């Protein structure tokens, strides 16, 4: 009777350990799934941004193209080309991103100052400059964004 009780107790301990290991694994899988969802949302946002910009530039050219000077039209066309290249690059990388085949650090581009971003907006959307007021607060000059990337690989270990 004691040996049966000891074996049952030992087996219960093994099962408890196995249960705990599986519970932790389920937690890791749930976290991975949340990360996948977050990545999918981020990717969708990154794809929609150039689409919106392309649409804005295209509409500007279609509706006011004949009213714009040659330099402005050329800048808008160059903006369309740059944005379409950005969109193509994102679309090409989408499968590897959604399958976590790339390291998250490779998604980060070199940080830009607020002034650099504003310069790019002015160059890409010159037709909006008369309708929008662009300015950078003095304390933001030269500021760089902080980018935090969760370490998904560490959570999988």
C-alpha positions in Angstrom: 0.0 0.0 0.0 2.8 2.4 0.9 4.6 1.7 -2.4 1.4 2.4 -4.4 0.9 5.6 -2.4 4.5 6.6 -3.0 4.2 5.9 -6.8 1.0 7.8 -6.9 2.5 10.7 -5.1 5.6 10.7 -7.4 3.3 10.5 -10.4 1.3 13.4 -9.1 4.5 15.4 -8.7 5.5 14.6 -12.3 2.1 15.6 -13.6 2.2 18.8 -11.6 5.6 19.7 -13.2 4.3 18.8 -16.6 1.2 20.8 -16.1 3.2 23.8 -15.0 5.5 23.5 -18.0 2.5 23.3 -20.4 0.8 26.3 -18.7 4.0 28.3 -19.2 4.2 27.2 -22.8 0.6 28.3 -23.4 1.4 31.7 -21.9 4.4 32.0 -24.2 2.2 31.1 -27.2 -0.4 33.6 -26.2 2.2 36.3 -25.9 3.6 35.3 -29.3 0.1 35.6 -30.8 -0.4 39.0 -29.3 3.0 40.0 -30.8 1.9 38.7 -34.2 -1.3 40.7 -34.0 0.6 43.8 -33.0 3.0 43.3 -35.9 0.1 42.8 -38.3 -1.5 46.1 -37.1 1.9 47.9 -37.4 2.4 46.5 -40.9 -1.1 47.5 -42.0 -0.4 51.1 -40.7 3.0 51.2 -42.5 1.3 50.1 -45.7 -1.6 52.5 -45.4 0.7 55.6 -44.8 2.3 55.6 -48.2 -1.0 54.7 -49.9 -2.6 57.8 -48.3 0.3 60.0 -49.3 0.2 58.6 -52.9 -3.5 59.3 -53.0 -3.0 62.9 -51.8 -0.3 63.6 -54.3 -2.2 62.0 -57.1 -5.3 64.0 -56.3 -3.3 67.2 -56.1 -1.8 66.5 -59.5 -5.1 65.5 -61.0 -7.1 68.5 -59.7 -4.5 71.3 -59.7 -1.7 69.9 -61.8 -2.1 72.5 -64.6 -2.1 75.3 -62.0 1.2 74.2 -60.5 4.6 75.3 -61.7 7.0 72.8 -63.3 9.2 72.5 -60.2 6.3 71.8 -57.9 4.9 69.2 -60.3 8.3 67.5 -60.5 8.7 67.4 -56.7 5.2 65.8 -56.5 6.1 63.2 -59.1 9.4 62.5 -57.2 7.3 62.1 -54.0 5.0 59.6 -55.8 8.0 57.6 -57.0 9.6 57.6 -53.5 6.4 56.6 -51.8 5.7 53.9 -54.4 9.2 52.5 -53.8 8.5 52.5 -50.0 5.2 50.7 -50.5 6.9 48.1 -52.8 9.6 47.5 -50.2 7.1 47.0 -47.5 5.0 44.7 -49.6 8.1 42.6 -50.5 9.0 42.3 -46.8 5.5 41.6 -45.6 5.7 37.8 -45.8 9.0 37.6 -43.8 7.7 40.1 -41.2 4.5 38.2 -40.6 6.4 34.9 -40.2 9.0 36.5 -37.8 11.8 35.5 -40.2 13.5 38.9 -39.6 14.9 40.3 -36.4 12.7 43.2 -35.1 15.7 45.5 -34.9 16.0 45.4 -38.7 12.6 47.1 -39.0 14.0 50.3 -37.4 15.3 52.9 -39.8 17.7 55.6 -38.7 15.9 58.0 -36.4 15.3 61.4 -37.9 15.0 64.7 -36.2 11.7 66.6 -36.1 13.2 69.1 -38.6 14.2 66.3 -41.0 10.7 64.9 -40.9 9.2 68.3 -41.6 11.6 68.8 -44.5 10.5 65.5 -46.0 6.9 66.4 -45.6 7.5 69.8 -47.3 9.3 68.2 -50.2 6.7 65.4 -50.6 3.6 67.6 -50.3 4.7 71.1 -51.6 1.1 71.8 -52.8 -0.1 71.7 -49.1 2.5 74.3 -47.8 0.2 77.2 -48.5 -2.7 75.5 -46.8 -0.9 74.1 -43.7 1.3 75.7 -41.1 4.4 73.7 -40.4 6.6 74.6 -37.5 8.9 72.8 -35.0 8.9 73.9 -31.4 12.3 75.2 -30.3 12.7 72.4 -27.7 12.0 69.8 -30.4 14.7 71.0 -32.8 17.1 68.1 -33.3 15.0 65.8 -31.1 15.1 62.1 -32.2 12.3 59.6 -31.6 12.7 56.9 -29.0 12.0 53.4 -30.5 11.5 50.4 -28.3 11.2 47.0 -29.9 10.1 44.1 -27.8 12.5 41.2 -27.7 10.2 38.6 -29.2 13.1 36.1 -29.6 13.8 36.2 -25.9 10.2 35.4 -25.1 10.3 32.3 -27.4 13.3 30.8 -25.5 
